[in-house]
Amino acid sequence: MPDRTFLTWPFFDEKHRKLAREVQTLIQSNVDLSEDRAGESPDERCRMFVRAFGDSVRKHAVPAPFGHEEPLDVRSICLIRESLAYPSGLADFAFAMQGLGSGPISLFGSDALKKKYLPKVAAGEMIAAFAISEPDAGSDVRSMQTTARRDDDHFVINGTKTWISNAGLADFYVVFCRYPEGGEKSYIALLVQDKTPGLAIHRFDVIAPHPIGTLEFKDCRVPASGIIGKEGEGLKVALATLDVFRPTVGAAALGFARRALDEAVSWAKKRRAFGKTLSEFQITQAKLADMALAIDTSALLVYRAAWTHDVLKQPVTREAAMAKLHATESAQHVIDEAVQILGGQGVLAGSVTEQLYREIRALRIYEGTSEIQKLIIASQVLKAATDG
């Protein structure tokens, strides 16, 4: 059972504490959310997770009036991701992609797009995906080469997107393209249905069992009604969506780190060596102290960013980057220390710590690498100094 004492912090309202209890009850009552079942593919598991989440979780992926009764509440999304990541990285992944994939529609979509897609996302009837990365344009999104051109009442897409979560699983993709007709620095965001002619999908394996792949567009025609935001402002759509969901990546890392600490503490209290338990050795105590400190520090940064977005209604570019950077880097260290404390048990294939070790690594890369987060933080510091 993960520690929930942090819910007494002033970042949270009673509705958040209630949500945390609901999600915990859901996890405890549904073995599918806390245990992997042999023989199931990541696709089957993700679909099962989306169905099993229930309204109390799924509705938080989209705002009112199509899901949750309020605008996107980042604190709620963070609490859900942290809670789901504790028992299962894939459960967190499934929920997160529903939010990120539909986020551009929630924030910038037309009323028609919102009415058509968001209720189905909230009901678990559609699975969403966010497609921005390319083979030569990962962190440097402005270097994307996939293009869209206007052709009467359609846009025609050509190019390649890769490292796309839910590739081959999603019912629709929000695809970000260069838009040459609007000028050199013009971009566009378009919604593409999964079976649209001209779209080919290729899957590949990564160290954590997630549905990831490449999208290839060859004269892929999509209706002009599928534009999200304004022509030429696709990058604005992408960056605003990432700003909202970036703190939630840190929340997922928190869930992994809390699980790793609990595994380490449990093992240290029962494992005996040289006549006493590992927990009696000061060197073990020092490791546990560092792990606990890293977790609480990350939690403060994550929920500060979420609270700033929800309550102060301010941009959280700096806060989100700090939260994502510290939480993911710290979680990697916490999990590594947990493996060290468990010794041979920590590296057994299929063990909790081995799974956590594979899950955490990607979080330091996707939605902006750690190095990119440092550049964002530094740019914000320098901008603040320049602005006085």
C-alpha positions as CSV (number, residue, x, y, z in Angstrom):
1,M,0.0,0.0,0.0
2,P,1.6,3.3,-1.1
3,D,2.1,6.1,1.5
4,R,-0.8,8.6,1.2
5,T,0.2,11.0,4.0
6,F,1.2,13.6,1.4
7,L,-2.5,14.1,0.6
8,T,-2.7,16.3,3.7
9,W,-0.5,18.9,1.9
10,P,-2.3,22.1,1.1
11,F,-2.0,21.4,-2.7
12,F,-5.1,19.2,-2.4
13,D,-8.8,19.7,-1.9
14,E,-11.2,17.1,-0.4
15,K,-12.1,16.1,-4.0
16,H,-8.5,15.0,-4.6
17,R,-8.4,13.0,-1.4
18,K,-11.7,11.3,-2.4
19,L,-10.3,10.6,-5.9
20,A,-7.2,9.0,-4.4
21,R,-9.4,6.7,-2.2
22,E,-11.5,5.8,-5.2
23,V,-8.5,4.9,-7.3
24,Q,-7.0,2.9,-4.5
25,T,-10.2,1.0,-4.0
26,L,-10.4,0.3,-7.8
27,I,-6.9,-1.1,-7.8
28,Q,-7.5,-3.3,-4.7
29,S,-10.7,-4.7,-6.0
30,N,-9.5,-5.4,-9.5
31,V,-6.6,-7.9,-9.8
32,D,-6.2,-7.1,-13.5
33,L,-4.8,-3.7,-12.6
34,S,-2.2,-5.0,-10.2
35,E,-1.0,-8.2,-11.8
36,D,0.3,-9.1,-15.3
37,R,-1.3,-12.1,-16.9
38,A,1.0,-14.4,-18.9
39,G,0.3,-14.8,-22.6
40,E,-1.4,-11.4,-23.1
41,S,0.0,-8.9,-25.5
42,P,0.6,-5.2,-24.5
43,D,-2.3,-4.3,-26.8
44,E,-4.7,-6.7,-25.0
45,R,-3.5,-5.5,-21.6
46,C,-3.9,-1.8,-22.6
47,R,-7.4,-2.4,-23.9
48,M,-8.3,-4.3,-20.7
49,F,-6.9,-1.5,-18.5
50,V,-9.0,1.2,-20.3
51,R,-12.1,-0.9,-19.8
52,A,-11.3,-1.7,-16.2
53,F,-10.5,1.9,-15.1
54,G,-14.2,2.8,-14.6
55,D,-15.8,6.2,-14.9
56,S,-14.0,7.6,-11.8
57,V,-10.7,7.3,-13.6
58,R,-11.5,7.6,-17.3
59,K,-13.4,10.8,-17.1
60,H,-10.4,12.6,-15.8
61,A,-8.7,12.2,-19.1
62,V,-11.0,14.8,-20.7
63,P,-12.6,18.0,-19.4
64,A,-16.3,19.1,-18.9
65,P,-18.8,18.5,-20.3
66,F,-17.5,15.4,-22.0
67,G,-15.8,13.7,-19.1
68,H,-14.8,15.3,-15.8
69,E,-17.2,18.0,-14.5
70,E,-14.4,20.6,-14.4
71,P,-11.6,21.7,-16.8
72,L,-8.6,19.5,-17.0
73,D,-7.3,19.2,-13.4
74,V,-3.6,18.3,-13.5
75,R,-3.6,17.4,-9.8
76,S,-6.2,14.7,-10.4
77,I,-4.3,13.4,-13.4
78,C,-1.1,13.2,-11.3
79,L,-2.8,11.4,-8.5
80,I,-4.3,8.9,-10.9
81,R,-0.9,8.3,-12.7
82,E,1.0,7.9,-9.4
83,S,-1.6,5.5,-8.0
84,L,-1.7,3.4,-11.2
85,A,2.1,3.3,-11.7
86,Y,2.6,1.9,-8.2
87,P,1.1,-1.5,-9.2
88,S,1.6,-1.5,-12.9
89,G,3.6,0.6,-15.4
90,L,1.3,-0.5,-18.2
91,A,-1.8,0.6,-16.4
92,D,-0.4,4.0,-16.0
93,F,0.7,4.0,-19.7
94,A,-2.8,3.2,-20.8
95,F,-4.4,6.0,-18.8
96,A,-1.7,8.6,-19.7
97,M,-2.0,8.0,-23.4
98,Q,-5.8,8.5,-23.2
99,G,-5.1,12.0,-21.7
100,L,-2.1,13.0,-23.9
101,G,-3.7,11.6,-27.1
102,S,-6.9,13.5,-26.6
103,G,-5.4,16.5,-24.9
104,P,-5.0,18.6,-28.0
105,I,-8.7,18.1,-28.8
106,S,-9.6,19.0,-25.2
107,L,-7.6,22.2,-25.3
108,F,-7.9,23.4,-28.9
109,G,-10.4,21.2,-30.8
110,S,-13.5,22.4,-32.5
111,D,-16.9,21.8,-30.8
112,A,-17.6,19.2,-33.4
113,L,-14.3,17.3,-32.7
114,K,-14.9,17.5,-29.0
115,K,-18.4,16.1,-29.3
116,K,-17.4,13.3,-31.6
117,Y,-14.3,12.0,-29.8
118,L,-14.0,13.1,-26.2
119,P,-17.1,11.2,-24.9
120,K,-15.8,8.0,-26.5
121,V,-12.4,8.5,-24.9
122,A,-14.0,9.1,-21.5
123,A,-16.1,6.0,-21.9
124,G,-13.2,3.8,-22.9
125,E,-14.7,3.2,-26.4
126,M,-11.8,4.9,-28.2
127,I,-8.1,4.9,-27.7
128,A,-6.0,8.0,-28.5
129,A,-2.5,8.7,-29.6
130,F,-0.2,11.7,-29.8
131,A,2.2,11.7,-32.8
132,I,5.0,14.3,-32.9
133,S,8.4,12.6,-32.9
134,E,10.2,11.7,-36.0
135,P,13.4,9.7,-36.9
136,D,15.4,13.0,-37.1
137,A,13.2,15.2,-34.9
138,G,12.8,13.9,-31.4
139,S,13.5,16.6,-28.8
140,D,14.0,19.2,-31.5
141,V,10.3,19.1,-32.7
142,R,10.8,22.2,-34.9
143,S,12.9,20.1,-37.2
144,M,10.0,17.8,-38.1
145,Q,9.8,17.0,-41.8
146,T,6.4,15.4,-42.1
147,T,4.3,17.9,-44.1
148,A,0.6,18.6,-44.7
149,R,-0.7,20.6,-47.7
150,R,-4.2,21.8,-48.4
151,D,-6.2,20.1,-51.2
152,D,-9.7,21.6,-51.4
153,D,-11.6,20.3,-48.3
154,H,-8.8,17.9,-47.3
155,F,-5.2,18.0,-46.1
156,V,-2.6,15.6,-47.6
157,I,0.1,14.3,-45.2
158,N,3.4,12.9,-46.2
159,G,6.2,11.8,-43.9
160,T,7.1,9.5,-41.0
161,K,6.4,9.6,-37.2
162,T,8.2,7.2,-34.9
163,W,8.3,6.3,-31.2
164,I,4.6,6.7,-31.2
165,S,2.8,5.3,-28.1
166,N,-0.3,3.3,-28.9
167,A,0.8,2.8,-32.6
168,G,-1.4,0.1,-34.1
169,L,-3.7,0.2,-31.0
170,A,-5.2,3.7,-31.2
171,D,-8.4,4.5,-33.0
172,F,-7.1,8.0,-33.9
173,Y,-3.9,9.9,-33.9
174,V,-3.3,13.6,-33.4
175,V,-0.5,14.2,-35.9
176,F,1.7,17.3,-36.0
177,C,3.1,18.4,-39.3
178,R,5.1,21.2,-41.0
179,Y,2.7,23.4,-43.0
180,P,4.8,25.0,-45.8
181,E,1.8,27.0,-47.2
182,G,1.7,29.0,-43.9
183,G,5.4,29.9,-44.0
184,E,8.8,28.5,-42.9
185,K,7.8,28.4,-39.2
186,S,4.3,27.1,-39.8
187,Y,2.9,23.9,-38.4
188,I,-0.5,22.2,-38.2
189,A,-2.2,19.6,-36.0
190,L,-4.5,17.1,-37.7
191,L,-6.7,14.2,-36.5
192,V,-6.1,11.0,-38.4
193,Q,-8.3,8.0,-38.1
194,D,-6.5,4.6,-37.7
195,K,-7.6,3.1,-40.9
196,T,-7.2,6.1,-43.2
197,P,-5.8,5.2,-46.6
198,G,-2.2,6.2,-46.9
199,L,-1.4,5.5,-43.3
200,A,0.9,2.5,-42.6
201,I,1.9,1.4,-39.1
202,H,4.9,-0.7,-38.1
203,R,5.5,-1.9,-34.5
204,F,8.8,-2.4,-32.7
205,D,9.8,-3.7,-29.3
206,V,11.3,-1.6,-26.4
207,I,12.6,-2.7,-23.0
208,A,9.3,-2.1,-21.3
209,P,6.3,-4.0,-22.9
210,H,4.5,-1.0,-24.3
211,P,2.8,-0.7,-27.7
212,I,5.2,1.6,-29.6
213,G,5.7,2.0,-33.4
214,T,6.2,4.1,-36.5
215,L,3.5,5.8,-38.6
216,E,4.2,6.3,-42.3
217,F,2.1,8.7,-44.3
218,K,2.0,8.5,-48.1
219,D,-0.5,11.0,-49.6
220,C,-2.7,10.4,-46.6
221,R,-5.9,12.5,-47.1
222,V,-7.7,13.7,-44.0
223,P,-10.8,16.0,-43.9
224,A,-10.1,19.7,-43.2
225,S,-12.6,19.3,-40.4
226,G,-9.9,17.3,-38.6
227,I,-7.7,20.4,-38.0
228,I,-7.0,21.0,-34.3
229,G,-6.4,24.7,-33.5
230,K,-5.6,27.1,-36.2
231,E,-3.7,26.6,-39.5
232,G,-0.1,27.5,-38.8
233,E,-0.3,27.1,-35.0
234,G,0.2,23.4,-34.7
235,L,3.3,23.8,-32.6
236,K,1.4,25.9,-30.1
237,V,-1.1,23.1,-29.7
238,A,1.7,20.5,-29.2
239,L,3.7,22.6,-26.6
240,A,0.6,23.6,-24.6
241,T,-0.5,20.0,-24.4
242,L,2.9,18.9,-23.3
243,D,3.1,21.6,-20.6
244,V,-0.2,20.3,-19.1
245,F,0.9,16.6,-19.1
246,R,4.6,16.9,-18.4
247,P,4.1,17.1,-14.6
248,T,2.1,13.9,-14.8
249,V,5.2,12.1,-16.1
250,G,6.9,13.0,-12.8
251,A,3.8,11.6,-11.0
252,A,4.2,8.3,-12.8
253,A,7.9,8.2,-11.7
254,L,6.7,8.9,-8.2
255,G,4.5,5.8,-8.3
256,F,7.5,3.7,-9.5
257,A,9.8,5.2,-6.8
258,R,7.3,4.6,-4.0
259,R,6.9,1.0,-5.0
260,A,10.7,0.5,-5.1
261,L,11.1,2.0,-1.6
262,D,8.4,-0.2,-0.2
263,E,10.0,-3.3,-1.8
264,A,13.4,-2.3,-0.4
265,V,12.1,-1.6,3.1
266,S,10.2,-4.9,3.2
267,W,13.2,-6.9,2.1
268,A,15.6,-5.0,4.4
269,K,13.5,-5.8,7.4
270,K,13.4,-9.5,6.8
271,R,16.7,-10.3,5.1
272,R,19.3,-11.4,7.6
273,A,23.1,-11.2,7.1
274,F,25.9,-11.5,9.6
275,G,23.5,-12.1,12.5
276,K,21.1,-9.2,11.9
277,T,18.6,-7.8,9.4
278,L,19.8,-5.5,6.6
279,S,17.7,-2.7,8.1
280,E,19.9,-2.7,11.2
281,F,23.0,-1.8,9.1
282,Q,23.6,2.0,9.0
283,I,24.6,1.8,5.4
284,T,21.2,0.4,4.5
285,Q,19.5,3.0,6.6
286,A,21.4,5.8,4.8
287,K,20.2,4.4,1.4
288,L,16.6,4.3,2.6
289,A,16.9,7.9,3.9
290,D,18.2,9.1,0.6
291,M,15.4,7.3,-1.2
292,A,12.7,8.8,1.0
293,L,14.2,12.3,0.6
294,A,14.3,12.0,-3.2
295,I,10.6,10.8,-3.3
296,D,9.3,13.7,-1.1
297,T,11.3,16.3,-3.0
298,S,9.9,15.0,-6.3
299,A,6.4,15.0,-4.9
300,L,6.7,18.6,-3.8
301,L,7.9,19.6,-7.3
302,V,5.2,17.5,-9.1
303,Y,2.3,18.8,-7.1
304,R,3.6,22.4,-7.0
305,A,3.5,22.4,-10.8
306,A,0.0,20.8,-10.9
307,W,-1.3,23.3,-8.3
308,T,0.2,26.3,-10.1
309,H,-1.6,25.2,-13.3
310,D,-5.0,24.4,-11.6
311,V,-5.2,27.2,-9.0
312,L,-3.0,30.0,-10.1
313,K,-3.9,29.5,-13.8
314,Q,-0.3,30.4,-14.7
315,P,2.0,28.9,-17.4
316,V,4.0,26.1,-15.8
317,T,6.8,25.7,-18.3
318,R,9.5,26.0,-15.7
319,E,7.7,24.2,-12.9
320,A,6.7,21.3,-15.2
321,A,10.3,20.9,-16.5
322,M,11.6,20.9,-12.9
323,A,9.0,18.3,-11.8
324,K,9.6,16.0,-14.8
325,L,13.4,16.2,-14.6
326,H,13.8,15.7,-10.8
327,A,11.1,13.0,-10.4
328,T,12.3,10.8,-13.3
329,E,16.0,11.2,-12.5
330,S,15.4,10.6,-8.8
331,A,13.1,7.6,-9.5
332,Q,15.9,6.0,-11.5
333,H,18.3,6.4,-8.6
334,V,15.7,5.1,-6.0
335,I,14.9,2.0,-8.1
336,D,18.6,1.3,-8.6
337,E,19.2,1.5,-4.9
338,A,16.2,-0.9,-4.3
339,V,17.8,-3.4,-6.7
340,Q,21.1,-3.1,-4.8
341,I,19.4,-3.7,-1.4
342,L,17.6,-6.7,-2.7
343,G,20.8,-8.1,-4.2
344,G,20.3,-11.2,-6.3
345,Q,16.5,-11.0,-5.8
346,G,16.5,-7.6,-7.3
347,V,17.6,-8.7,-10.7
348,L,15.5,-11.8,-11.1
349,A,13.5,-11.6,-14.3
350,G,9.9,-10.9,-13.6
351,S,10.6,-9.5,-10.1
352,V,9.0,-6.2,-9.1
353,T,12.3,-4.3,-9.0
354,E,13.4,-5.8,-12.4
355,Q,10.1,-4.6,-13.9
356,L,10.5,-1.1,-12.3
357,Y,14.1,-0.9,-13.7
358,R,12.8,-1.4,-17.2
359,E,9.8,0.9,-16.8
360,I,11.6,3.9,-15.4
361,R,14.3,4.3,-18.1
362,A,11.9,5.5,-20.8
363,L,10.5,8.2,-18.6
364,R,13.8,10.1,-18.6
365,I,13.5,10.3,-22.4
366,Y,9.9,10.7,-23.6
367,E,8.0,14.0,-23.5
368,G,11.4,15.8,-23.4
369,T,14.7,14.2,-22.3
370,S,16.3,15.2,-19.1
371,E,18.8,17.3,-21.1
372,I,16.0,19.2,-22.8
373,Q,14.3,19.9,-19.4
374,K,17.6,21.5,-18.2
375,L,17.6,23.7,-21.2
376,I,14.0,24.7,-20.6
377,I,14.7,25.5,-17.0
378,A,17.8,27.6,-17.9
379,S,15.9,29.5,-20.5
380,Q,13.2,30.3,-18.0
381,V,15.7,31.5,-15.4
382,L,17.5,33.7,-18.0
383,K,14.2,35.1,-19.3
384,A,13.1,36.0,-15.7
385,A,16.4,37.8,-15.2
386,T,16.1,39.7,-18.4
387,D,12.5,40.6,-17.7
388,G,13.5,41.9,-14.2
